[in-house]
């Protein structure tokens, strides 16, 4: 199988399993080690414009926006991003794969 077929197979999987994935991976934002990870990130970059590649269901988006970041999330799965947009209607999400990112150089302060 060539890389393009593998990528399509992966995206198709996440599109089909988006709700199941969201349910299985919810609650991380309340776990102490995850809160610590967010605080470490915030200490390293207190403000700025950030890009999350592979935003999935938007689990981290609201935390990052609440910390004051200008946030953009990307993912190649339409199904996952639909959930992300429902959970975080105020957030900017883009349907794009990592190999197709076309943001200008230095557009973001962190990712």
N, C-alpha and C positions, 0 to 999 in steps of 0.2 A: 504494500500500500504506500502510495507516495504521500509526502507531507501535506499537500492540499486536501487529499481525501481524509487523512487523519484529523486534520483541523475541522473539516466539515462534520465528521463523525462525532467529534467532541462537542461541537456547538449543537448539533442535533440532540445529543444526549441531554445537555443542560436545558435545552428548550423543552424537551419532553418531561423532564424531571424537576422543573423549576420549583413548583409548589412543595414537592417532597424535600428538595434540597433546602428550601427556606425553612421549613419546619424542623428539619434535623439540625440546622445550624443557627437556630435562634437562641438568644439568651447569653451569648458570649459577652455582650456589652455590660453585663452585670457581674461577671466573674472577676475576682480581685486581680488576677495576673493580667487580664485584658485591660483593666482600668490602669494598671501600672504601665503597660506598654504604651497606651495612649498618652499618659503623663510624660513618659520618657520622650516620645515623639514631640510633644508640645514643648518640653524643655529645650530640645535641640532646635526647633523651629517655632518660636512663639506665635508668629503671625505669617501670613503670606498666602500665595496662590498655590494650591496643590492639585496634583493629578493622581487619581487612584486608577491603576490599570488592573482590570479584572474586578470591577466593583461588585459584580454578582448581584445579590438581592439588596444591596445598599446598606448592609448591616453597619458599616463604619461611617457612612455618610453623615448621619445625624449627629454622631459624636463629634466628628471633625468640624461640622458647621457650628455646633454649639461652642466649640473651643475658639471660634472666630475665624476659621479659615475660609478663603474663597475657594470652594471645592468644585472640581469637575471629576465625574466618575465615568469610566469607559468599560464596556464589556462587549464581547462578540455575540452573546446570547440574548436574543429578543425576549425570550421568556423570563430570564432573570432580571433584565432591565425593566420589564413591565412591573414586576413586584417592587423593584427599587423605587420606581416612580410613584407607585401607590403609597409606599411607606414614607417617601420623602418628596412630596410634590414641589417643594421650594428649591430643590437641588437640580443642578445641571448634569444630566447624563447623556452620553453619546453612545450609539450603537456602532462600535468599530473594534476590529481585532487589533491586537498588539502590533502586527506587521503593517497595518494600514494607518497607523497614527500619523497625522499630518499637521501637528501643531508647530508653530514657529519655534525656532531655537530660543531658549531662555524665556519661554512663555510661563513656566511654572518655577516656583521657588523650591518645591520638593515634590516627591512622588513616592 
